[in-house]
Amino acid sequence: MHTTTIKPAEILAAAPDFFALQMGAAPSNTTHPLAQDLSARRIAYAIGAKLRKPSDTEGDMAVMARGLRSADFARLLADGAKNVTVAAFDAAAQEHLQFAAVTPVEGFKAETLPAIDGDLDMQPMSEFAEIAHGAALVAAGGAAVQLTTFGRIVWASRHLIINDQLGALKTVFAAVGAHAAQKEAAIVAATLGGNPTMDDGAAMFGDANTTKTALDGAALGVAMGLLRNQTSAAGNPLNLRAAHLVVAPELEYAARKAVLDAGLSLKVAALAGLPAARWFVLPDPAFHPVVSVLRLAGAPTPLRLEHKVSFDTDGTGIRVTADMGAAFLRRTGIVRGGIDLA
């Protein structure tokens, strides 16, 4: 198909699908029939012509440059790049999201996000007896949390658009998504590596959830026992089953070998940024969350892609930002191990 005869309105109608395809999306039955035959250069020209009708003395490159610098072109590029950026983030974040919960927050102000605890123990009943009311309370040991915004700018130069080299941008956006996940993993590691004072005035880690031993099979058994014996607000054993073993990178081989040799079903996660020789045992976060990453309420992903205006760059810019944070929700449900613990 020859795009020289296509009207600008038809080009713009096909443009979203064109950018999606260029960023790795598979064609579908709903893909615009013109999408696979367009070019970024042709779309930029169509937008430039839409913004202002070309004059008789204006060259094609000037019209294309006007479209390239517009918010319309950047929006199309950002929408097309969002899927590849988010997919790369999700893939790279799997390591820490397997043991961390996800908690929505309403904004960027500091707030406390404790978990729920209370006297909810099932009680024996005699015939016709009333059920005693349980008391659901916030768990002791919440910590103040706050979202932080991180960002990078990706520039698409005029030469890249003229040469129709959007494949290079796909690689860049994927790398930005992966780096955002690495930043979140570093935030989680910094949270785990600290020992903050919680809202009840006591430290996060104490004798009840710490074993001052190097990681091996015996130490792992001690940690699993500590996890089982931790108590609820009502004083009852929580009987939590260990589901995750999180270790500093140099312990990954030893951790996987210890789990394999013992025939355990623990999932092992290595996290760069943890203090040397540090390790943690945690339950399934689905029913007893301890450490959590933060998400802005209503946002399906922490990533945003937006137009970045610049009069000094010959091209268009996409600002990629991520709202991220992490915090402990409670003191119970985690055991910390390592020989360097004070």
Order of alpha helices (4+ residues) and beta strands (2+ residues): alpha-alpha-alpha-alpha-alpha-beta-beta-beta-beta-beta-beta-alpha-alpha-beta-alpha-beta-alpha-beta-beta-beta-beta-beta-beta-beta
